[in-house]
Each structure stands twice: as structure tokens, then as C-alpha cells.
Amino acid sequence: MVEKYEYGSPVNTQAVVEEIPLQSGEPSFGRILPGEGFGYICPLEKQDVVYGLGENVRGLNKRGWIYTHYNKDDPAHTEGKHGLYAAHNFLLISGRRHIGLFFDYPGEISFDVGASREKELSVSAPQADIVLYLIEEASDREVVKTFRRLIGKSYIPPKWGLGFQQSRWGYRTAQDVREVVKKHKEAGVPLDIVCLDIDYMDGCRDFTVSSERFPDFPAFVQEMREQGVRLLPIIDAGIKAQEGWEVYEEGRKKGYFCRKKNGEEYIFGVWPGKSVLVDVFDQEAAKWFGEQYGFLISQGIEGCWNDMNEPAMFWSLDAVKELWEKVPPEEYAKEEKLTSSFARLQSGIQRFQDNPADHDRFVHHYEGRTYTHRQLHNLYGYFMMKAAREGFEKGMPGKTPLLYSRSSYIGMHRLSGVWTGDNCSWWSHLLLNIQMMPALNMCGFLYAGADIGGFGDDCTQDLMLRWLSFGIFVPLMRNHCHLDYKPQEFYQFEKKEEYRELIRLRYRLIPFLYREMISAAENNDVLFAPLSFDFPEDEMARSVDDQLLLGDSLMLAPIYVQNAPGRYVYLPEDMLFVKCLDSTHFETETMKKGIVYIKAKEHQAFFFVRKGQEKKIGEVFTELSIGS
Ligand code: MIG
């Protein structure tokens, strides 16, 4: 059952593809609050679990926190935060009833999931221009399937997208990349992709390659292809505002960059320095922007990752000027005022980055209307990807590009994948990765993953191996790292063979994973599910927050605690425990329903095969002689 309600004049976000007749009156569950802005409220029963909200902080069960979606470039994914880079406004209330709620709205929106009032879910947004979809089905899985049917089929990457990706901000030259590939080859560590971060560009300008550091780039792309490796370059949202540079000049001449209400170009700072933003909501501008990706295709590139597309802004020219006027240099001359003027300067500067007030300063043109950026903010990453995908379709007809984005909105799941941004080399972020996967899947993102080993901070060997032990099951499998932290390629660690064996395991799993992923996409299903999806009557299963079902045949229970020799696992039914000693040797044990303690060394990935589901995994690991 689906109900659709419209309030005010909503933006066509292109999240939903199915036509649903509009309903009038009050929704059959919960109610709309009178007053300014948008407000929705519904009861939560004591035993209800609330799933969803896609890319976010905290656990599988979202209850007990306020989440706010206003896409932001914030690398501190701590539990005190309220949101990350994406706005996935879908919730699933699982209890006696099974209810799905989707708030289709591209501006800032908050979800108080029983935090302020234990037994209440309340949703609020500053403007009452919203479409609400209310779904009710007989089970959690059915709710998700109905929602996914509404939003359309998920992106399936080319198969090589499931291969192992090695990345680091700081591979500066072709020689750096050659080294990485050579070391993987020599050690027999499978590798499909090396990501190129902003280092490959000429002065951080999109659609350029530094000819100094990457001479004859097309030949280099070819050379890597011959090694079985594809290069995946990054593209940032900000375009360098550099006079005389053809991309900027052309976009400016044609009026494709975002402007302020007074018609001036909106200038802000990001990696290339003074930058502008393409109005990706304007069809013509988007088409032009998409065509720029043709440059990469002409070099032999078959995909890319879109970054900084929240969009991230370090400062805006207007904000800088205003602060300068408020605290003019003359002030510093007066010694007695130094402290106060410095304090004002400092707090002003601290507000520069990603300030929503800046988002009111410039506008977009969409479907014949003018919107402030703030109104459409959460859609920017999606529409940037839409332009990119169309560009790739034109430049590489008939071939699916490999695409993933940092920022996203529901709807983008039809076009590309996502990676979950700047996590850290923390054990808690391995857990966060585990807990985010089902939520992302519910919102349509099947091709998804986190930076394995963590992006920020230094990764230790045990964390890397434990993370890989989970990562081998995750569709987007990338080891990526920040340039200021310890390199974390396999050869930086002592246990190189253990690392290699994990990657080899992954390659054995790819045919299985790819099939499961395609079947999830075709059936509008998740790849990763909370245990309660299949064991709804089991109280214990409903409370487990750190184990996942993978397809209909496996259960995962990763170890995410440092120095732990093992962990407790809840088995909701009898299962076969499989411990991978390496990529060709396994230990198995049949286990009874209940709580068990599992021991596994850092490099020993393990999983559970569900009762009667031995066949699929038996085909992958023939050594197990199961299910035939
Ligand atoms: O401000 O391009 O999330 O993966 O390495 C940081 C440099 C910009 C953020 C991305 C990260 C990437 C980094 N970028």
C-alpha cells in the first residue's frame, strides 16, 4: 500500500519514478502538524525498531537520536554529528506494523527518532513544500521492495567495479602509480583499479591532466590497461575561475555557472582556489558539463568518482569581503583592540566553510523556476552525477561507466554508486561501515562502500586486516588514505601474505557477489539486511546491531574490536560456520541456533552459511563440498 501526499509546491527532485495518484486528507499513519514550515509526527511503540536514513552516523536502529540532512563536507564522522554527505530521507518503522516513510524534499530536514520524546518520531523542515510517501506492507522487506519500486532500479556497475581498488591522495606522478601496480603484481595481489586523486590534475582543474607529472596520459592509461588495471580519476564540483582557461571561458560565456541574484558569478574557494559552480539544474548547463567528461573518455578513461559535490566550499568571496569590512586592518593598529578584533576575525573565519548562509546568495534555474541554492542543496551531488552519467553515455555509448559519488540524494542510486567519504582509521568506523550498508541498500544504493582501513589517521595492520575481512563482501572495495597519514597499501604492513589472501578471497567471491547484487537490483531488494528482516519474530535477532544477512545465503558477524581474539555471535537458526584460513583453506563447523563465541585471527575472514542455503557458496568454494 502506498499513499502520496503533496504539501505546498514541491520541487521535482527526480527521486521517484513511479506515478502514484495523489491523496488528500490526513495520512493514514501519523499526522501533519499545523503551523509554519513542515511538521510530521507519528507514534513509536516501545518495541519498534526504526531503520533507514541511508548514509548516516550511529547504529542500524536509528532510534534515540536527531538526524539532520543538509549535505556537508565534514570529515569528523563522530556520533555527536547529525548527518553526513547525503540526504536519504527514508525511514522504516518495524514493529507490529511495517511502515515506510519517504520525505521527498531537497532542503534541510530533521528526523527526531524518539530522541526528544521516546515514543514519537517527528520530522520537520523549514518549508512546507514536500511530498510524503507512506508505505505499509506485511513485512519490513516488503516495505523496502515497495519503496525501491517507486524509486526505480539500482545502478549496477561493470563487473570490474567489484575488483579491488587501491587509492591514496598523494599518488602524484605516473611513476607513483606504476610503483603501486608493480608491487601488487609482484606480490600476486589482485588489483583492478587505481584511483587518481586531485594530484593528477593540472592545478586542480577538472578535465585537465598535468603533462609534467603524467606525460602522454592516454599512453599511460593504455599501459595500465595492459597490466589489467584501470585508472579512475576524481572530478570535483568546483571549477577553477581562471580567465583564459577554455573550460572556464566557455562556461562563463554561455552563462552556465551559478550566479547571485544580481547576476554576478558566485565565487567561492575550494582546491583550485577561486572557483565557480555549474548550475547542474539547468538542462543546457548540465549537458555542457556532462560533455566535459568526454575529455576523460578521450584519454581512455571509463569512469570516475565525483567529489566535493555537497558542494563543499572553503569560503565565499562575499563572506571574505564582509568580514574584511567588519574587521578592517586599521583595527589591528589599535593595540587595545587587538584581542577583540582578533576574536571577531577568528570566529568569522571559522564560519567560512560550508556556511548555509552562503547558500542563500546564489541561485539555480530548474524547470522554469529560480531557486536559491539552499532550497536545492541536497540535490546538488545527484544532479552533478546525472550530468556526468549522461556525458559518459554520449562518450561511451553502450558501455556502463564506473561511477561513484560522495554526495547523494535518493534517485542517484539509478545512476551510480556512493562511497561514504572521509572516515578515519578507527575501529568504530569499521562498525559504522557495517551498520551503514543495510541503510544505504534500503535507499537504493547497492554499489557502495567505505574507505577500507580508514581515510584519516594512521591505519594499523590489525585494523586493516579486520576491515578487509568485512570489505571482501562489500561491492565497492577500496583502500584509500589521506595524504597526511601513514600510507596503507599492503606492502606497508608485515603481514603481506595475509593481506594478499584476503584479496584473493574477494576475487573468488566476485561472481557470487555480482550475481547477488544483480538479483537485489532486479528484485528491488537489499544485499545487506538486518537480521530482523528474515527473523521478525525473534526478539534477539531484532536487537542485534552488528551482524548482517548477505543475500539469502550468508550471515556476517565481523570483528571490529582491537585485540579481540573473537566475538559473540547470535545465530537465529542452525548455520554452518566457515573460517577462511587463507584463500583456499577453510575450517567449518555446524552450529546450533543460539549464542556462540567465535575465534578468528586478524586475517581470518569468516561467515555463516544459512540453513539449506549451502549451494551458492558451495559453488564458490568447492573445497567445502557443500550444497551440491
Ligand atoms: O578536502 O581530493 O573525500 O577521498 O582524497 C578533501 C582529496 C578532498 C575529499 C575526499 C577524499 C579525497 C580528498 N577530498
Residues whose N, C-alpha, C, O or C-beta is under 5 A from the ligand:
A	BS01	MIG	W169 D197 I198 D307 G421 D422
